[in-house]
Amino acid sequence: MNTTINWDDFAKVDIRTGTIVTAEHFKEAKNPSYKLTIDFGALGIKKSAAQLTSLYRPVDLIGMQILAVVNFPKKQIATMNSECLVLAAVGVDKETVLIQPERKTKNGLRIR
């Protein structure tokens, strides 16, 4: 996909730093996934479903700082409402690698 957007389009996307607080297998999900709770500082705790099972174990995710889009509407995924979209690079074999800040930052900082 190679769609050109303008600055106003990009400015609408609210990407923030957050730290994963809990991670557990999401047994009810159609595709292998984890249920995550993520601390976004002043924005609070948000839930997300993420297909990260090929490279990560739940215990490895706890405490990891990530980037996520926090202004999408809630999305029903199996039995939960996902409240944010965790950003990751997805390879040809659907191998999913989390996008992380280069160094630890305050939770909730906006990415620009």
DSSP file (Angstrom, degrees, kcal/mol; ACC not computed):
  #  RESIDUE AA STRUCTURE BP1 BP2  ACC     N-H-->O    O-->H-N    N-H-->O    O-->H-N    TCO  KAPPA ALPHA  PHI   PSI    X-CA   Y-CA   Z-CA
    1    1 A M              0   0    0      0, 0.0     0, 0.0     0, 0.0     0, 0.0   0.000 360.0 360.0 360.0 131.4    0.0    0.0    0.0
    2    2 A N        +     0   0    0      2,-0.1     2,-0.4     0, 0.0     0, 0.0  -0.365 360.0 156.4-135.7  54.2    1.4    3.3   -1.0
    3    3 A T        -     0   0    0      1,-0.0     2,-0.4     0, 0.0     0, 0.0  -0.701  36.1-135.3 -86.7 129.8   -1.2    5.9   -0.2
    4    4 A T        -     0   0    0     -2,-0.4     2,-0.3     0, 0.0    -2,-0.1  -0.693  24.3-174.2 -84.6 133.4    0.0    9.5    0.3
    5    5 A I        -     0   0    0     -2,-0.4     2,-0.2     2,-0.0     0, 0.0  -0.812  17.7-125.4-118.4 164.6   -1.4   11.3    3.3
    6    6 A N     >  -     0   0    0     -2,-0.3     4,-1.8     1,-0.1     3,-0.5  -0.549  34.0 -96.3-103.2 175.3   -0.9   14.9    4.4
    7    7 A W  H  > S+     0   0    0      1,-0.2     4,-2.8     2,-0.2     5,-0.2   0.876 122.4  57.3 -58.5 -40.4    0.2   16.3    7.7
    8    8 A D  H  > S+     0   0    0      1,-0.2     4,-0.8     2,-0.2    -1,-0.2   0.876 106.0  50.7 -60.3 -37.8   -3.3   16.8    9.0
    9    9 A D  H >4 S+     0   0    0     -3,-0.5     3,-0.8     1,-0.2     4,-0.4   0.943 113.0  45.1 -63.6 -47.4   -4.1   13.1    8.4
   10   10 A F  H >< S+     0   0    0     -4,-1.8     3,-1.6     1,-0.2    -2,-0.2   0.881 105.5  61.2 -63.9 -39.4   -1.0   12.0   10.4
   11   11 A A  H 3< S+     0   0    0     -4,-2.8    -1,-0.2     1,-0.3    -2,-0.2   0.722  95.1  63.7 -63.2 -21.0   -1.7   14.5   13.2
   12   12 A K  T << S+     0   0    0     -3,-0.8     2,-0.6    -4,-0.8    -1,-0.3   0.721  83.2  88.9 -74.4 -21.5   -5.0   12.7   13.9
   13   13 A V    <   -     0   0    0     -3,-1.6     2,-0.9    -4,-0.4    59,-0.0  -0.695  67.8-155.4 -84.2 118.2   -3.1    9.5   14.9
   14   14 A D        +     0   0    0     -2,-0.6    56,-2.9    96,-0.1     2,-0.5  -0.808  16.1 179.4 -99.5  99.3   -2.4    9.6   18.6
   15   15 A I  E     +A   69   0A   0     -2,-0.9    96,-3.1    96,-0.5     2,-0.3  -0.875   8.4 177.4-102.9 128.8    0.6    7.3   19.2
   16   16 A R  E     -AB  68 110A   0     52,-2.8    52,-2.0    -2,-0.5     2,-0.3  -0.893  31.0-111.7-131.3 158.0    1.8    7.0   22.8
   17   17 A T  E     +A   67   0A   0     92,-1.7    91,-3.2    -2,-0.3     2,-0.3  -0.671  42.2 167.3 -83.7 144.1    4.4    5.2   24.9
   18   18 A G  E     -A   66   0A   0     48,-2.0    48,-3.1    -2,-0.3     2,-0.5  -0.984  30.7-127.8-153.1 159.9    3.1    2.7   27.4
   19   19 A T  E     -AC  65  39A   0     20,-2.0    20,-3.0    -2,-0.3     2,-0.4  -0.952  27.4-120.5-115.8 130.0    4.4   -0.1   29.6
   20   20 A I  E     + C   0  38A   0     44,-2.6    43,-3.2    -2,-0.5    18,-0.3  -0.534  30.9 176.8 -69.9 123.6    2.9   -3.6   29.5
   21   21 A V  E     +     0   0A   0     16,-3.2     2,-0.3    -2,-0.4    17,-0.2   0.826  66.2  12.1 -96.6 -43.1    1.6   -4.4   33.0
   22   22 A T  E     - C   0  37A   0     15,-1.3    15,-1.9    39,-0.1    -1,-0.3  -0.976  58.5-176.6-136.6 152.3    0.0   -7.8   32.3
   23   23 A A  E     + C   0  36A   0     -2,-0.3     2,-0.3    13,-0.2    13,-0.2  -0.963  13.4 161.3-147.7 128.8    0.1  -10.3   29.5
   24   24 A E  E     - C   0  35A   0     11,-1.9    11,-3.1    -2,-0.3     2,-0.0  -0.984  46.0 -85.3-146.7 156.0   -1.8  -13.6   29.2
   25   25 A H  E     - C   0  34A   0     -2,-0.3     2,-1.0     9,-0.2     9,-0.2  -0.363  33.3-141.7 -61.2 137.3   -2.8  -16.1   26.6
   26   26 A F    >   +     0   0    0      7,-2.4     3,-1.3     1,-0.2     7,-0.4  -0.750  25.3 175.8-103.7  82.8   -6.1  -15.0   24.9
   27   27 A K  T 3  S+     0   0    0     -2,-1.0    -1,-0.2     1,-0.3    -2,-0.0   0.777  73.5  56.2 -62.8 -30.4   -7.7  -18.5   24.5
   28   28 A E  T 3  S+     0   0    0     -3,-0.1    -1,-0.3    49,-0.1    50,-0.1   0.631  84.0 106.5 -79.6 -13.1  -10.9  -17.2   23.1
   29   29 A A  S <  S-     0   0    0     -3,-1.3     4,-0.1     1,-0.1    48,-0.0  -0.345  72.2-132.8 -70.1 147.2   -9.3  -15.3   20.2
   30   30 A K  S    S+     0   0    0      2,-0.1    -1,-0.1    -2,-0.0    -3,-0.0   0.904  94.8  39.8 -64.2 -44.4   -9.5  -16.7   16.6
   31   31 A N  S    S-     0   0    0      1,-0.1    -5,-0.1    -5,-0.0    -2,-0.1  -0.807 111.0 -83.6-106.2 148.9   -5.8  -16.3   16.0
   32   32 A P  S    S+     0   0    0      0, 0.0    21,-0.4     0, 0.0     2,-0.3  -0.304  72.0 149.3 -54.2 121.9   -3.1  -17.0   18.6
   33   33 A S        -     0   0    0     -7,-0.4    -7,-2.4    18,-0.2     2,-0.3  -0.910  41.7-124.8-148.5 169.2   -2.9  -13.8   20.7
   34   34 A Y  E     -CD  25  50A   0     16,-2.5    16,-2.3    -2,-0.3     2,-0.6  -0.932  19.1-130.8-118.1 148.5   -2.2  -12.3   24.1
   35   35 A K  E     -CD  24  49A   0    -11,-3.1   -11,-1.9    -2,-0.3     2,-0.4  -0.883  34.7-170.1 -90.7 126.1   -4.5  -10.1   26.2
   36   36 A L  E     -CD  23  48A   0     12,-3.2    12,-2.2    -2,-0.6     2,-0.4  -0.919  21.2-158.8-118.8 144.5   -2.4   -7.1   27.3
   37   37 A T  E     -CD  22  47A   0    -15,-1.9   -16,-3.2    -2,-0.4   -15,-1.3  -0.993  21.0-166.0-115.7 134.4   -3.0   -4.3   29.8
   38   38 A I  E     -CD  20  46A   0      8,-3.1     8,-2.5    -2,-0.4     2,-0.6  -0.968  17.3-136.7-129.0 132.1   -0.8   -1.3   29.2
   39   39 A D  E     +CD  19  45A   0    -20,-3.0   -20,-2.0    -2,-0.4     6,-0.2  -0.787  19.7 177.8 -89.9 117.5   -0.1    1.7   31.4
   40   40 A F    >   -     0   0    0      4,-2.7     3,-1.9    -2,-0.6     2,-0.1  -0.100  36.7-130.4-108.6  32.6   -0.2    5.0   29.5
   41   41 A G  G >  S+     0   0    0      1,-0.3     3,-2.0     2,-0.2    -1,-0.3  -0.354  87.6  10.1  61.3-124.9    0.5    7.2   32.4
   42   42 A A  G 3  S+     0   0    0     65,-0.5    -1,-0.3     1,-0.3     3,-0.1   0.711 127.1  62.2 -61.7 -21.7   -2.0   10.1   32.7
   43   43 A L  G <  S-     0   0    0     -3,-1.9    -1,-0.3     1,-0.2    -2,-0.2   0.617 105.8-137.5 -79.0 -11.9   -4.1    8.4   29.9
   44   44 A G    <   -     0   0    0     -3,-2.0    -4,-2.7    -4,-0.1     2,-0.4  -0.398  35.6 -33.5  92.0-167.7   -4.6    5.4   32.3
   45   45 A I  E     -D   39   0A   0     -6,-0.2     2,-0.3    -2,-0.1    -6,-0.2  -0.783  57.9-173.0 -94.9 132.7   -4.6    1.7   31.7
   46   46 A K  E     -D   38   0A   0     -8,-2.5    -8,-3.1    -2,-0.4     2,-0.3  -0.925  16.0-132.6-125.8 153.2   -5.8    0.3   28.4
   47   47 A K  E     +D   37   0A   0     -2,-0.3    36,-3.0   -10,-0.2    37,-0.8  -0.749  25.3 175.2-102.1 150.3   -6.4   -3.2   27.1
   48   48 A S  E     -D   36   0A   0    -12,-2.2   -12,-3.2    -2,-0.3     2,-0.5  -0.993  26.8-138.9-150.4 150.0   -5.3   -4.6   23.8
   49   49 A A  E     -D   35   0A   0     35,-0.3     2,-0.4    -2,-0.3    37,-0.2  -0.947  30.3-177.4-105.7 131.4   -5.2   -8.0   22.0
   50   50 A A  E     -D   34   0A   0    -16,-2.3   -16,-2.5    -2,-0.5     2,-1.6  -0.994  31.5-138.1-138.8 133.0   -2.0   -8.6   20.2
   51   51 A Q        +     0   0    0     -2,-0.4   -18,-0.2   -18,-0.2     3,-0.1  -0.613  59.6 127.0 -87.6  78.8   -0.8  -11.4   17.9
   52   52 A L    >>  +     0   0    0     -2,-1.6     4,-1.8     1,-0.1     3,-1.0   0.208  26.9 112.5-117.0  11.5    2.7  -11.7   19.4
   53   53 A T  T 34  +     0   0    0    -21,-0.4    -1,-0.1     1,-0.2   -20,-0.1   0.675  65.1  66.1 -69.5 -18.3    2.9  -15.4   20.2
   54   54 A S  T 34 S+     0   0    0     40,-0.2    -1,-0.2     1,-0.2    41,-0.1   0.824 120.1  15.5 -74.4 -28.6    5.5  -16.4   17.7
   55   55 A L  T <4 S+     0   0    0     -3,-1.0     2,-0.4    41,-0.2    -2,-0.2   0.580 118.7  59.0-118.9 -14.3    8.4  -14.4   19.3
   56   56 A Y     <  -     0   0    0     -4,-1.8    -1,-0.1     3,-0.0    -4,-0.1  -0.916  55.9-152.1-126.7 145.8    7.3  -13.5   22.8
   57   57 A R    >>  -     0   0    0     -2,-0.4     4,-1.2     1,-0.1     3,-1.0  -0.834  35.2-114.1-103.7 151.1    6.2  -15.2   26.0
   58   58 A P  H >> S+     0   0    0      0, 0.0     4,-1.2     0, 0.0     3,-0.8   0.893 116.4  55.3 -52.0 -43.3    3.8  -13.4   28.4
   59   59 A V  H 34 S+     0   0    0      1,-0.2     3,-0.1     2,-0.2   -35,-0.0   0.824 105.7  52.8 -61.5 -31.7    6.5  -13.3   31.1
   60   60 A D  H <4 S+     0   0    0     -3,-1.0    -1,-0.2     1,-0.2     4,-0.0   0.753 105.1  55.6 -74.5 -24.5    8.9  -11.5   28.7
   61   61 A L  H X< S+     0   0    0     -4,-1.2     3,-2.3    -3,-0.8   -41,-0.3   0.792  80.3 101.8 -79.8 -29.0    6.3   -8.8   27.8
   62   62 A I  T 3< S+     0   0    0     -4,-1.2   -41,-0.2     1,-0.3     3,-0.1  -0.374  93.5  13.3 -63.7 127.1    5.6   -7.6   31.3
   63   63 A G  T 3  S+     0   0    0    -43,-3.2     2,-0.3     1,-0.3    -1,-0.3   0.299  93.6 134.6  90.2  -8.1    7.5   -4.4   31.9
   64   64 A M    <   -     0   0    0     -3,-2.3   -44,-2.6   -44,-0.2     2,-0.4  -0.560  52.0-135.2 -76.4 133.5    8.3   -3.9   28.3
   65   65 A Q  E     +A   19   0A   0     -2,-0.3   -46,-0.2   -46,-0.2     2,-0.2  -0.763  33.7 170.1 -90.7 135.4    7.7   -0.3   26.9
   66   66 A I  E     -A   18   0A   0    -48,-3.1   -48,-2.0    -2,-0.4     2,-0.4  -0.735  32.7-113.2-133.4 176.8    5.9   -0.2   23.6
   67   67 A L  E     +A   17   0A   0     32,-1.2    20,-2.7    20,-0.3     2,-0.3  -0.941  36.9 171.6-114.9 142.3    4.2    2.2   21.2
   68   68 A A  E     -AE  16  86A   0    -52,-2.0   -52,-2.8    -2,-0.4     2,-0.5  -0.998  37.9-117.3-149.9 149.8    0.5    2.1   20.6
   69   69 A V  E     -AE  15  85A   0     16,-2.5    16,-2.3    -2,-0.3   -54,-0.2  -0.792  31.6-179.2 -83.5 124.8   -2.3    4.1   18.8
   70   70 A V        +     0   0    0    -56,-2.9    -1,-0.1    -2,-0.5   -55,-0.1   0.405  63.7  67.2-110.5   1.4   -4.6    5.1   21.6
   71   71 A N        +     0   0    0    -57,-0.5    -1,-0.1    14,-0.1    13,-0.1   0.150  67.6 110.4-115.1  22.9   -7.4    7.0   19.7
   72   72 A F  S    S-     0   0    0     -3,-0.2     3,-0.1    11,-0.2     2,-0.1  -0.597  78.7-100.0 -79.6 154.8   -9.0    4.3   17.7
   73   73 A P        -     0   0    0      0, 0.0    -1,-0.1     0, 0.0     9,-0.1  -0.400  52.6 -82.7 -67.9 157.1  -12.5    3.3   18.7
   74   74 A K        -     0   0    0      9,-0.1     2,-0.5     7,-0.1     9,-0.2  -0.295  46.4-151.5 -58.3 144.5  -12.8    0.2   20.9
   75   75 A K  E     -F   82   0B   0      7,-2.3     7,-3.3    -3,-0.1     2,-0.5  -0.985  11.2-129.9-126.3 125.7  -12.8   -3.0   18.8
   76   76 A Q  E     +F   81   0B   0     -2,-0.5     2,-0.5     5,-0.2     5,-0.2  -0.612  28.3 178.2 -74.0 119.6  -14.5   -6.2   20.0
   77   77 A I  E >   -F   80   0B   0      3,-3.1     3,-2.3    -2,-0.5     2,-0.2  -0.959  61.1 -58.4-125.3 110.3  -12.1   -9.1   19.6
   78   78 A A  T 3  S-     0   0    0     -2,-0.5   -49,-0.1     1,-0.3   -52,-0.0  -0.374 123.3 -11.0  52.0-115.2  -13.6  -12.4   20.8
   79   79 A T  T 3  S+     0   0    0     -2,-0.2     2,-0.3    -3,-0.1    -1,-0.3   0.311 125.9  64.1 -98.7   9.1  -14.6  -11.7   24.5
   80   80 A M  E <  S-F   77   0B   0     -3,-2.3    -3,-3.1    -5,-0.1     2,-0.7  -0.926  73.3-123.5-133.0 157.7  -12.8   -8.4   25.0
   81   81 A N  E     -F   76   0B   0     -2,-0.3     2,-0.5    -5,-0.2    -5,-0.2  -0.890  27.2-144.8 -94.8 115.6  -12.9   -4.8   23.9
   82   82 A S  E     -F   75   0B   0     -7,-3.3    -7,-2.3    -2,-0.7   -34,-0.2  -0.715  15.2-172.8 -81.3 128.1   -9.4   -3.8   22.6
   83   83 A E        +     0   0    0    -36,-3.0     2,-0.3    -2,-0.5   -11,-0.2   0.482  62.4  20.5-105.0  -5.5   -8.8   -0.2   23.5
   84   84 A C  S    S-     0   0    0    -37,-0.8     2,-0.6    -9,-0.1   -35,-0.3  -0.974  70.7-119.3-155.2 164.6   -5.6    0.5   21.6
   85   85 A L  E     -E   69   0A   0    -16,-2.3   -16,-2.5    -2,-0.3     2,-0.3  -0.936  23.9-144.1-114.2 110.9   -3.4   -0.9   18.8
   86   86 A V  E     -E   68   0A   0     -2,-0.6     2,-0.3   -18,-0.2   -18,-0.3  -0.569  23.6-125.4 -72.5 131.9    0.0   -2.0   19.8
   87   87 A L        +     0   0    0    -20,-2.7    12,-2.3    -2,-0.3   -20,-0.3  -0.635  41.3 154.8 -87.4 136.3    2.5   -1.2   16.9
   88   88 A A  E     -G   98   0C   0     -2,-0.3     2,-0.5    10,-0.3    10,-0.2  -0.983  43.8-113.5-152.8 156.6    4.6   -3.9   15.5
   89   89 A A  E     -G   97   0C   0      8,-3.0     8,-2.8    -2,-0.3     2,-0.6  -0.844  31.7-152.6 -93.2 131.5    6.5   -4.9   12.3
   90   90 A V  E     -G   96   0C   0     -2,-0.5     6,-0.2     6,-0.2     2,-0.0  -0.928   8.7-152.7-113.4 119.9    4.9   -7.9   10.6
   91   91 A G    >   -     0   0    0      4,-2.9     3,-1.9    -2,-0.6     5,-0.0  -0.179  35.4 -91.7 -82.8 177.6    7.1  -10.1    8.5
   92   92 A V  T 3  S+     0   0    0      1,-0.3    -1,-0.1     2,-0.1    -2,-0.0   0.850 128.6  49.4 -57.8 -38.4    6.3  -12.3    5.5
   93   93 A D  T 3  S-     0   0    0      2,-0.1    -1,-0.3     1,-0.0     3,-0.1   0.146 123.9-104.4 -89.0  20.0    5.7  -15.3    7.8
   94   94 A K    <   +     0   0    0     -3,-1.9     2,-0.4     1,-0.3   -40,-0.2   0.674  67.0 159.4  63.3  19.1    3.5  -13.2   10.1
   95   95 A E        -     0   0    0    -41,-0.1    -4,-2.9   -42,-0.1     2,-0.5  -0.627  29.7-149.7 -70.5 125.0    6.4  -13.0   12.6
   96   96 A T  E     -G   90   0C   0     -2,-0.4     2,-0.5    -6,-0.2   -41,-0.2  -0.890  15.3-171.3-112.4 122.2    5.5   -9.9   14.7
   97   97 A V  E     -G   89   0C   0     -8,-2.8    -8,-3.0    -2,-0.5   -45,-0.0  -0.949  25.3-122.6-114.4 123.4    8.2   -7.7   16.3
   98   98 A L  E     -G   88   0C   0     -2,-0.5     2,-0.5   -10,-0.2   -10,-0.3  -0.288  17.1-128.9 -63.3 144.5    7.1   -5.0   18.7
   99   99 A I        +     0   0    0    -12,-2.3   -32,-1.2   -32,-0.2   -12,-0.2  -0.858  36.3 178.8 -93.4 126.9    8.1   -1.4   18.0
  100  100 A Q        -     0   0    0     -2,-0.5   -34,-0.2   -34,-0.2     2,-0.0  -0.906  33.7 -98.7-129.0 153.8    9.8    0.1   21.1
  101  101 A P        -     0   0    0      0, 0.0   -36,-0.1     0, 0.0     3,-0.1  -0.379  36.0-119.1 -64.0 153.1   11.3    3.5   22.1
  102  102 A E  S    S+     0   0    0      1,-0.1     2,-0.3     2,-0.0    -2,-0.0   0.776  95.9  11.4 -66.4 -27.2   15.1    3.5   21.8
  103  103 A R  S    S-     0   0    0      0, 0.0    -1,-0.1     0, 0.0     2,-0.0  -0.964 100.8 -74.7-145.9 162.8   15.3    4.2   25.5
  104  104 A K        +     0   0    0     -2,-0.3     2,-0.3    -3,-0.1    -2,-0.0  -0.307  54.5 177.2 -60.3 135.0   12.9    4.2   28.5
  105  105 A T        -     0   0    0    -87,-0.1     2,-0.2    -4,-0.0     3,-0.0  -0.791  39.0 -76.9-130.1 174.0   10.5    7.2   28.5
  106  106 A K    >   -     0   0    0     -2,-0.3     3,-1.4     1,-0.1   -89,-0.2  -0.546  57.8-104.3 -70.3 137.3    7.6    8.4   30.6
  107  107 A N  T 3  S+     0   0    0      1,-0.2   -65,-0.5    -2,-0.2   -89,-0.2  -0.395 103.4  30.1 -63.2 138.2    4.4    6.5   29.9
  108  108 A G  T 3  S+     0   0    0    -91,-3.2    -1,-0.2     1,-0.3   -90,-0.1   0.383  77.3 149.3  95.1  -3.2    1.9    8.4   27.8
  109  109 A L    <   -     0   0    0     -3,-1.4   -92,-1.7     1,-0.1    -1,-0.3  -0.406  47.5-120.4 -65.0 140.0    4.4   10.5   25.8
  110  110 A R  B     -B   16   0A   0    -94,-0.2     2,-0.4    -2,-0.1   -94,-0.2  -0.613  17.1-135.1 -84.0 138.8    3.1   11.4   22.4
  111  111 A I              0   0    0    -96,-3.1   -96,-0.5    -2,-0.3    -1,-0.0  -0.796 360.0 360.0 -92.2 131.6    5.0   10.3   19.3
  112  112 A R              0   0    0     -2,-0.4    -1,-0.1   -98,-0.1    -2,-0.0   0.328 360.0 360.0-130.6 360.0    5.4   12.9   16.6
